[in-house]
Amino acid sequence: MQNSWIQRLSIIIVACCLTLLTWVVAPAPARAVNNPELLPDTVTPVVDLANYLPKLQEESLIKHINEFEAQTGWKLRVLTQYERSPGRAVINFWGLDDKSILLVADGRGGNLLAFSIGDAVYELLPRTFWIELQARFGNMYFVRDNGENNAIAQSLETVENCLLRGGCRVVPGLPREQWILTLATSIAGGIVCGLAAIPRKEGQKFAWQWVLIMSPLWGILFISFGIGPVVSRTSDWLPLFRNVIGFALGGLVAYLSPLVNQPTASKT
């Protein structure tokens, strides 16, 4: 009986300790960050709290943003931060509205860049544009090779060019990594097409019906993922030509593979 009483008491003490520990370490309720004291006294389109921008580049960027806003009416703003953030204080500080584009550069996450976009901007630059822009210029490899300042500058330049031309569905330009992916899908589409074209009947040289049946698959690989991203991002004909050649070679190799693998008749 005594051992049973001691065990119960121990369980109660452990339970009380766990409850107290949970209450002590429980996170405080989430609140919107609002630190206006981090912002400068004078209004400027660039607030570089993380010191990502060299002084001369920051001054040039401020002048260019002001000129662009006066010319077009689009409000571009840049905030860099690291340990602390002004949070919602930037809304009143800059008077952000439907025609505002706020670029936030924060090196604490996996991607340097984040964007806060006004509703009017989405009519010209859809959400997929901003996702691709963030992935292209904010990824750790681009930042490592080009620096935080150039990641900020090039992303802003891309946004400005797209606004001046009346909008963009995708981010202009074709990075090498993206082109390699389109080439790979083009070759894969050619292989699927070539395998479908292999004769399956005696006397048949080309299985057109199977090529048509498999056209949704090789068409998606070659046209949607191989050609589409190229023609929508650059007018350079060389990447397109290479993808077409990759599709043709992939199809030819797949089509001729049964002939190569056929055993040769031995002479008696």
C-alpha positions as CSV (number, residue, x, y, z in Angstrom):
1,M,0.0,0.0,0.0
2,Q,2.8,2.4,0.9
3,N,4.6,1.8,-2.4
4,S,1.3,2.4,-4.3
5,W,0.8,5.7,-2.4
6,I,4.3,6.8,-3.2
7,Q,3.9,6.0,-6.9
8,R,0.7,8.0,-7.1
9,L,2.4,11.0,-5.4
10,S,5.3,10.8,-7.7
11,I,3.0,10.8,-10.8
12,I,1.1,13.9,-9.4
13,I,4.4,15.7,-8.8
14,V,5.7,14.9,-12.3
15,A,2.4,16.0,-13.9
16,C,2.5,19.3,-12.0
17,C,6.1,19.9,-13.0
18,L,5.3,19.3,-16.6
19,T,2.3,21.6,-16.5
20,L,4.4,24.4,-14.9
21,L,7.2,23.9,-17.4
22,T,4.8,24.1,-20.3
23,W,3.3,27.3,-19.0
24,V,6.8,28.9,-18.5
25,V,8.2,28.1,-21.9
26,A,5.0,28.6,-23.8
27,P,5.5,31.2,-26.6
28,A,3.9,34.5,-26.2
29,P,0.8,35.2,-28.4
30,A,1.8,36.2,-31.9
31,R,1.6,39.9,-32.6
32,A,2.2,41.9,-35.7
33,V,5.6,43.5,-35.6
34,N,5.5,47.3,-35.5
35,N,8.8,49.1,-34.8
36,P,8.7,52.6,-36.3
37,E,11.8,53.6,-34.3
38,L,13.9,51.6,-36.8
39,L,12.9,53.8,-39.7
40,P,14.7,57.0,-40.5
41,D,13.3,60.5,-39.8
42,T,13.2,61.5,-43.5
43,V,11.3,59.5,-46.0
44,T,13.5,57.7,-48.5
45,P,12.5,54.8,-50.9
46,V,15.4,52.7,-49.7
47,V,15.9,51.7,-46.0
48,D,19.0,49.5,-45.7
49,L,19.0,48.3,-42.1
50,A,21.1,45.2,-43.1
51,N,23.7,47.3,-44.9
52,Y,23.5,45.2,-48.1
53,L,23.9,48.2,-50.4
54,P,27.1,50.1,-50.8
55,K,26.6,53.8,-50.2
56,L,27.1,54.9,-53.9
57,Q,24.7,52.2,-55.1
58,E,22.1,53.1,-52.5
59,E,22.2,56.7,-53.6
60,S,21.9,55.8,-57.2
61,L,19.1,53.4,-56.5
62,I,17.2,56.1,-54.5
63,K,17.5,58.6,-57.4
64,H,16.4,56.0,-60.0
65,I,13.4,54.9,-57.9
66,N,12.2,58.5,-57.5
67,E,12.6,59.2,-61.2
68,F,10.7,56.0,-62.1
69,E,7.9,56.9,-59.7
70,A,7.6,60.4,-61.2
71,Q,7.6,59.0,-64.7
72,T,5.2,56.1,-64.3
73,G,3.4,56.4,-61.0
74,W,4.5,53.0,-59.8
75,K,5.9,53.2,-56.2
76,L,9.0,50.9,-55.7
77,R,10.3,50.6,-52.2
78,V,13.3,48.6,-50.7
79,L,13.7,47.4,-47.2
80,T,16.7,45.3,-46.0
81,Q,16.6,43.8,-42.6
82,Y,18.4,41.1,-40.6
83,E,17.9,40.9,-36.8
84,R,14.9,43.3,-36.3
85,S,12.2,44.5,-38.6
86,P,10.1,47.7,-38.6
87,G,7.1,45.4,-39.6
88,R,3.8,47.2,-40.3
89,A,5.4,50.6,-39.6
90,V,6.5,50.7,-43.3
91,I,2.9,51.0,-44.4
92,N,2.4,54.4,-43.0
93,F,6.1,55.4,-43.5
94,W,5.8,54.9,-47.3
95,G,2.1,55.3,-47.7
96,L,1.9,51.9,-49.5
97,D,-1.1,51.6,-51.8
98,D,-2.4,49.5,-54.7
99,K,0.4,50.7,-57.0
100,S,3.2,49.9,-54.5
101,I,5.8,47.2,-54.8
102,L,7.8,46.6,-51.6
103,L,11.0,44.5,-51.9
104,V,12.1,43.0,-48.5
105,A,15.6,41.6,-48.4
106,D,16.1,39.4,-45.3
107,G,19.1,37.1,-45.1
108,R,17.8,35.0,-42.3
109,G,15.7,32.7,-44.5
110,G,16.4,30.3,-47.3
111,N,15.6,33.0,-49.9
112,L,16.8,36.5,-49.7
113,L,13.9,38.2,-51.4
114,A,10.2,38.7,-50.5
115,F,7.7,41.0,-52.1
116,S,4.6,42.8,-50.9
117,I,2.5,43.8,-53.9
118,G,-0.4,46.2,-54.4
119,D,-3.6,44.9,-56.0
120,A,-3.2,47.0,-59.1
121,V,0.2,45.5,-59.8
122,Y,-1.2,42.0,-60.2
123,E,-3.1,43.1,-63.3
124,L,0.3,43.4,-65.1
125,L,2.5,41.0,-63.1
126,P,0.7,37.9,-61.9
127,R,1.6,35.9,-58.8
128,T,3.5,33.4,-60.7
129,F,5.8,36.2,-61.9
130,W,6.8,37.1,-58.4
131,I,7.4,33.5,-57.4
132,E,9.7,33.0,-60.3
133,L,11.4,36.4,-59.7
134,Q,12.0,35.4,-56.1
135,A,13.4,32.0,-57.0
136,R,15.7,33.4,-59.7
137,F,17.4,36.3,-57.9
138,G,16.8,35.4,-54.3
139,N,18.1,31.8,-54.1
140,M,21.3,31.2,-52.1
141,Y,23.4,30.3,-55.2
142,F,22.6,33.5,-57.0
143,V,23.2,35.6,-53.9
144,R,26.5,33.8,-53.2
145,D,27.8,34.4,-56.7
146,N,26.5,38.0,-57.2
147,G,26.0,39.4,-53.7
148,E,22.9,40.7,-51.9
149,N,23.2,44.1,-53.5
150,N,23.1,42.8,-57.1
151,A,20.2,40.4,-56.3
152,I,18.2,43.5,-55.1
153,A,19.3,45.6,-58.1
154,Q,18.6,43.0,-60.8
155,S,15.2,42.1,-59.4
156,L,14.2,45.8,-59.3
157,E,15.4,46.3,-62.9
158,T,13.4,43.3,-64.1
159,V,10.3,44.7,-62.4
160,E,10.8,48.1,-63.9
161,N,11.3,46.8,-67.5
162,C,8.2,44.7,-67.2
163,L,6.1,47.6,-66.0
164,L,7.4,49.8,-68.8
165,R,6.5,47.2,-71.4
166,G,2.9,46.8,-70.1
167,G,3.4,43.7,-68.0
168,C,5.0,40.2,-68.1
169,R,3.5,36.8,-67.6
170,V,6.9,35.3,-66.8
171,V,10.3,36.7,-65.8
172,P,12.3,37.7,-69.0
173,G,15.6,36.0,-69.6
174,L,16.7,32.4,-69.7
175,P,19.2,31.3,-67.1
176,R,21.5,28.5,-68.0
177,E,20.1,26.2,-65.4
178,Q,16.6,26.7,-66.7
179,W,17.6,26.2,-70.3
180,I,19.3,22.9,-69.3
181,L,16.0,21.7,-67.8
182,T,14.2,22.6,-71.0
183,L,16.8,20.8,-73.1
184,A,16.4,17.7,-70.9
185,T,12.6,17.7,-71.3
186,S,13.0,18.2,-75.0
187,I,15.2,15.1,-75.3
188,A,12.8,13.2,-73.1
189,G,9.9,14.2,-75.4
190,G,11.9,13.0,-78.4
191,I,12.6,9.6,-76.7
192,V,8.9,9.1,-76.0
193,C,8.0,10.0,-79.6
194,G,10.8,7.8,-81.0
195,L,9.7,4.8,-78.9
196,A,6.1,5.3,-80.0
197,A,7.1,5.3,-83.6
198,I,8.9,1.9,-83.5
199,P,7.1,-0.4,-86.0
200,R,5.0,-3.1,-84.3
201,K,3.7,-4.9,-87.4
202,E,5.5,-6.7,-90.2
203,G,6.1,-4.5,-93.1
204,Q,5.4,-1.3,-91.1
205,K,8.2,1.3,-91.1
206,F,6.7,4.0,-88.9
207,A,3.9,3.6,-86.3
208,W,2.0,6.8,-86.9
209,Q,-1.0,5.8,-84.8
210,W,1.1,5.2,-81.7
211,V,2.9,8.6,-82.3
212,L,-0.6,10.2,-82.3
213,I,-1.7,8.3,-79.2
214,M,1.4,9.3,-77.3
215,S,1.3,12.9,-78.5
216,P,-0.1,14.3,-75.3
217,L,2.9,13.0,-73.4
218,W,5.7,13.9,-75.8
219,G,3.9,17.1,-76.7
220,I,3.8,18.3,-73.1
221,L,7.5,17.4,-72.6
222,F,8.7,19.0,-75.8
223,I,6.2,21.9,-76.4
224,S,5.1,22.9,-73.0
225,F,8.2,22.3,-71.0
226,G,10.9,22.3,-73.8
227,I,9.9,25.1,-76.2
228,G,7.4,27.2,-74.2
229,P,9.7,28.4,-71.4
230,V,12.3,29.4,-74.1
231,V,10.1,31.4,-76.5
232,S,8.3,33.1,-73.6
233,R,11.5,34.4,-72.0
234,T,14.0,35.2,-74.8
235,S,14.0,36.0,-78.5
236,D,17.4,34.3,-78.9
237,W,17.0,31.5,-81.5
238,L,20.0,29.4,-80.4
239,P,18.4,27.8,-77.2
240,L,15.3,27.0,-79.3
241,F,17.4,25.5,-82.1
242,R,19.3,23.3,-79.6
243,N,16.1,22.1,-78.0
244,V,14.7,21.1,-81.4
245,I,17.9,19.3,-82.2
246,G,17.7,17.6,-78.8
247,F,14.2,16.4,-79.5
248,A,15.1,15.1,-83.0
249,L,18.2,13.3,-81.7
250,G,16.3,11.8,-78.8
251,G,13.6,10.5,-81.1
252,L,16.1,9.2,-83.6
253,V,18.1,7.2,-81.0
254,A,14.9,5.7,-79.5
255,Y,13.5,4.8,-82.9
256,L,16.7,3.1,-84.1
257,S,17.5,1.3,-80.8
258,P,15.6,-1.9,-81.8
259,L,17.7,-2.1,-85.0
260,V,20.9,-1.7,-83.1
261,N,19.9,-4.3,-80.5
262,Q,18.9,-6.9,-83.1
263,P,21.3,-9.9,-83.0
264,T,23.3,-10.4,-86.2
265,A,22.8,-13.7,-88.0
266,S,25.9,-15.9,-87.7
267,K,27.3,-17.5,-90.8
268,T,27.4,-21.3,-90.9
